Amino acid sequence: MSDPTSARPGKPRVGLFVTCLVDLMRPSVGFAAVKLLEDAGCIVEVPVQTCCGQPAYNSGDRGTSKDLAMRMIETFQGFDYVVAPSGSCAGTIRKHYPELFEDDPNWRAKADALASRTYELTSFLVDVLGVTQVDASFDGTVTYHDSCSGLRELHVKRQPRKLLASVKGLTLVEMNDSDVCCGFGGTFAVKYSDISGAIVDAKTKNVEAAQAATLLAGDLGCLMNMAGKLSRDGKPITVRHVAEVLAGMTDEPAIGLARDTRNKTSQP
Amino acid sequence: MNVHSTSPQFKQNAARALHDVQLQKALNNVKQGFIDKRQAAADKLPEFEALRDSARDIKNHTLEHLDLYLEAYEEKVKASGGHVHFARNAEEAREIILNICRDSGAKTVTKGKSMISEEIGINHYLEANGIRPVETDLGEYIIQLRNELPSHIIAPAVHLNATQVEQDFRRVHTHLDAKRDLSEPVQLLTEARAVLRERFLAADVGITGANFLVAETGTSIIVTNEGNGDLTQILPKTHIVLASIEKLVPTLDDVSQLLRVLARSATGQEMSVYTTFSTGPRRASDADGPENYHVVLIDNGRSSMLGTSFEEMLRCIRCGACMNHCPVYHAVGGHAYGWVYPGPMGAVLTPSLIGVDKAGHLPNASTFCGRCESVCPVRIPLPKLMRHWREREFERHLTPASVRSGLGLWGFFARRPALYRLATRAAMATLGFAGRQRGRFTWLPFSKGWTKYRDFPAPQGETFQARWQRERKGRTA
């Protein structure tokens, strides 16, 4: 991971790419990310934004992908860093925007520039800012799912674990095959729902076998998939984005839980 | 014509596979066995990752100069007394093979394991022309008895269990005592060996595939674990090597590097039990070997991949690691893919060989988890190549209308941030309100695929951007 070698006169200015899923489904993850970044000494700004274009890109719609990528590149120019609470959205910018503009030197240079400044949240905190601990407590056992894009495109694996280790009261138990896909895959979950259903079934069996009260991950798509499956099967495992726990912001009901049961979501 | 494909029915194939209790049990073996063994083998070799780079570079170099290496190889085979035949497609390949068999007066042909022979459907063709092909790899022998395609490129019968094999042996080996005990796998193996031994001795022609063809020496190489390949190519009077053109490798030195990643990636072995080199027919000083040595080099769509974004697929050395690590393959097995090559490598290769109009599902049926690419010994960017197929499908309007219109709608709003904010605010407020009581939806319009297997968590209600604006407006510069 690159490290800013130039002298930092002030605080780094971070553009938060909140990601469309967090924006729409679970804004509390975005606020948790803001807290973590501010606690680590960043100035956080949130420019008006929509989507990185990954759904179009992975569906073969290069035209829409390019339009949205150009918009993202323009929206986030000028920030020292761009940080997203998602490995797959950060991965799209870091690994795939440059590919999208292979034949366009002008935009390619801009895409490269954005890619080099873009990070997944936990890897930004640990690898770039050198954060070693967070100020949070969470009573209970958690297990962590390594979302595929973050893991394989951005090598996010030890960073969230390192930060979780500093959360007071928290015990991490590893599940089997934590690095195996949960079956989400964006539109795959809907287009090939039978297969996706089988894959998430295998995943949640591993989650259950770990006997942790809470399941964490760094990507909301995967989390919604696994939370939806656990709730369909009546499993009393709460599901949260890792940023919520790291920021100590677990007042909101866990993913898929009703608002009026919020007090029951805390750990035994 | 290549062998028949059911790839257009991928979804139905997959649904059937998911409900096949026996198949699901068998697939567990793939999940457990191969992965740990590969990892252990890779961990034991400090230079494994460097070897993968080197393997990729060797194959890339060969593909860049494939014409030259093909010519060099042909010269060497001829110099060693063998014959080289070029076949543009499956029809030509079958014709050439049949003619060689007829020239040898063949009644029985033994076969080593060869995926290209599955691709061109040689067995049925020989049978239709009065020649009996006998598969001699145990897994291939079993699926031949069942008239099936392999479900895995290195473990063709991985979808079966011992009881099924026992039933097939009892059905076919009617000359044996009906009361014999076949309850142990080793008894099945012993019986297959005894039956095959007769076939080896009776065969007039032996057909093998090739893992590599060496341009420097005109050598073909097979890697096997059962020794059947050696008996297939040494005992009959005529040996035919079937290979697609991308099997070429410049030198023996190059091959030795590729061999170091092949078995480790495939089965976790350092080397397979047998690594057999054959160069031309038997020489006067040789103790054994065939009198006639033929190589049939088959294109069947490969050359049209050269120079395109799919050229990288031609690096594939058929180790099977991609499917061994694929959650989709683990869920549905190989037959669901509907043609010869399953898993991620099949999802990229099959559309190239039989057309994306037929095999369009395959590159779409992936979560893009990237585990295949992370273990590929020649570093083929399989998800990227699947995405290229999705792009071709999108350009040709082969993408399903529901996906297109959904994406179109999403794209429309995502391009217009002001409108996006208005629309998403309203939508999330509605959904959030509706889902307040239970926190989730068990059913939502237009999302049957999702809610068939899992609930849809309700949104919190207010969008992040709306709340940010409300709470932080004026706070940041």
Interface residues (C-beta under 8 A of the other chain):
Chain A: V18 C20 V22 D23 L24 M25 R26 P27 S28 G30 F31 I43 V44 E45 V46 V48 Q49 T50 C51 G53 P55 A56 Y57 N58 S59 G60 D61 R62 T64 D67 L68 R71 E99 C148 S149 R152 E153 D179 V180 C181 G183 F184 G185 G186 T187 F188 A189 V190 K191 Y192 S193 D194 I195 S196 G197 A198 I199 V200 D201 A202 M224 N225 A227 G228 K229 S231 R232 E252 P253 I255 G256 L257 A258 R259 D260 T261
Chain B: K11 A14 A15 L18 P327 V328 H330 A331 V332 N364 A365 S366 T367 F368 C369 G370 R371 E373 S374 K384 R387 W389 R390 E391 R392 E393 F394 E395 T399 P400 V403 G406 L407 W410 G411 F413 A414 R415 P417 A418 Y420 R421 T424 A427 M428 R436 Q437 R438 G439 R440 T442 S447 K448 G449 W450 K452 Y453 R454 D455 F456 P457 A458 P459 Q460 E462 T463 F464 Q465 R467 W468 R472 T476 A477
